[in-house]
Amino acid sequence: MRFGGNLFGMSPRYRNGANQAGTVIAIVADVMALILGLWILMYLLDANRANDFVQFIHNAALWLAGWSHDLFTFDDAWARVVAGYGLAAVVYLFVGHAIANRVHRH
């Protein structure tokens, strides 16, 4: 479906190099947060850890949240996972989109 004359509904001014770089940065931040959120969901739903896809998501999330996954010491493991990986997801979204907006302005 097309909106406003182009595929993504964006005006032509979003097609220059700086804006494309900002868009790429925002998408990368979104994908990183998606992986972390997906791992939180898989953990809470007790996904089969022997599954290759679950292992891939877990390893990627562990790498992305290496700085925060053991930051909190809640008694319940689910709370540590939600807080540690969730914090990383929020930081990546916030910082990634802040950088993307800064790039878009210049």
Secondary structure, 3 states (H helix, E strand, C coil): CCECCECCCCCHHHHCHHHHHHHHHHHHHHHHHHHHHHHHHHHHCCCCCCCHHHHHHHHHHHHHCCCCCCCCCCCCHHHHHHHHHHHHHHHHHHHHHHHHHHHHHC
